[in-house]
Amino acid sequence: RIPANYLRLTVREVKERGVAGGELLVNDRVVLRLPDPDRVREVAERLDRLFNAELRSFEVGLESYGETRFLVARGTSIVTLTARDAQWNGTTVQDLALAIHARLRAAMEEDLRRRKLTG
């Protein structure tokens, strides 16, 4: 089994419509944008721990409670997505959660495929 600890996490600060925010990149692919750089750093720390424990893409899921969505893995919340997050991204909470979920899983799967091909 190939460990997932090859995944590179990068956090960078951005401005969107005059509001400071942050982006999380996995292997140079943007997977998450939030209106709070500190929250993005917290998400990166959680993912780093999970990646080091060989997290696989199928273990990443979505949960909801009312209008709030949670990206989760192994019983741990990775990020809580709110209406403010969705508004900053110009979308709904549901669509934001689905997009982040899909982008994260795709980045993980692409990394695994590339490592299988290149060794």
Disulfide bonds with the S-S distance in Angstrom:
none
